[in-house]
Amino acid sequence: MEGNEKADEWAKQAAEEPDAWEVEWLRYGDQYGVRRMPPLRSLANLRREIAEKKWGEARSWTEERVRRRKYKLARDQRPNWMVEQAPKHLAGRFHQLRTGHCRTGQYLEWTRNADSAACGWCQYRTQTREHLFKHCRKWKRQQKVLWAEIQKETGKGKDSHAIRDLFADERCTSAILDFLRTTEVGSRVGPRVKTTVAGVG
């Protein structure tokens, strides 16, 4: 029959030149020339590859849009388990401070939720994350503990760390969380700065 003859013709062409006809390899024994069939892959493996590709695309998209001066993406795209296991109020302060959208005099003045950017604890003219983590007199004892632990974990002191790099390095997470537990950094700007905060904290 004509249909059967056509089918036989196509089958012969596919068998002789599988690559030219985009024939999918069926088993490890199938060969054409010197090229062997690619290894069989599980559905889970394919899903993982697709997920990794999507994560890579999402990371590239994010990197193009973040303000690198304040925020840096971590190397590992998975959630930081140490922060995820912390109490909700502590994890919230961590993430707000990491992005720079947090209770600092500088940010609250910029969002018009405070009349001044000054530090409410030591009256320094601009209360930034850098100031709170490195220089504010109110938290000198806690800063000493923080930077001793970071020096131990990374081999670098406070003069070698920008705050955005500090939050992006998971080796520093435990020390940061301990610092936040023992201070009011990220939850208040100080007793002398009046704020009318909306959506921060």
Rosetta blueprint (number, residue, H / E / L):
1 M L
2 E H
3 G H
4 N H
5 E H
6 K H
7 A H
8 D H
9 E H
10 W H
11 A H
12 K H
13 Q H
14 A H
15 A H
16 E H
17 E L
18 P L
19 D L
20 A L
21 W L
22 E L
23 V L
24 E L
25 W L
26 L L
27 R L
28 Y L
29 G L
30 D L
31 Q E
32 Y E
33 G L
34 V L
35 R E
36 R E
37 M L
38 P L
39 P L
40 L L
41 R L
42 S L
43 L H
44 A H
45 N H
46 L H
47 R H
48 R H
49 E H
50 I H
51 A H
52 E H
53 K H
54 K H
55 W H
56 G H
57 E H
58 A H
59 R H
60 S H
61 W H
62 T H
63 E H
64 E H
65 R H
66 V L
67 R L
68 R L
69 R L
70 K L
71 Y L
72 K L
73 L L
74 A L
75 R L
76 D L
77 Q L
78 R L
79 P L
80 N L
81 W H
82 M H
83 V H
84 E H
85 Q L
86 A L
87 P L
88 K H
89 H H
90 L H
91 A H
92 G H
93 R H
94 F H
95 H H
96 Q H
97 L H
98 R H
99 T H
100 G L
101 H L
102 C L
103 R L
104 T L
105 G H
106 Q H
107 Y H
108 L H
109 E H
110 W H
111 T L
112 R L
113 N L
114 A E
115 D L
116 S L
117 A L
118 A L
119 C L
120 G L
121 W L
122 C L
123 Q L
124 Y L
125 R L
126 T L
127 Q L
128 T L
129 R H
130 E H
131 H H
132 L H
133 F H
134 K H
135 H H
136 C L
137 R H
138 K H
139 W H
140 K H
141 R H
142 Q H
143 Q H
144 K H
145 V H
146 L H
147 W H
148 A H
149 E H
150 I H
151 Q H
152 K H
153 E H
154 T H
155 G L
156 K L
157 G L
158 K H
159 D H
160 S H
161 H L
162 A L
163 I H
164 R H
165 D H
166 L H
167 F H
168 A H
169 D L
170 E H
171 R H
172 C H
173 T H
174 S H
175 A H
176 I H
177 L H
178 D H
179 F H
180 L H
181 R H
182 T L
183 T L
184 E L
185 V E
186 G L
187 S L
188 R E
189 V L
190 G L
191 P L
192 R L
193 V L
194 K L
195 T E
196 T L
197 V L
198 A L
199 G L
200 V L
201 G L
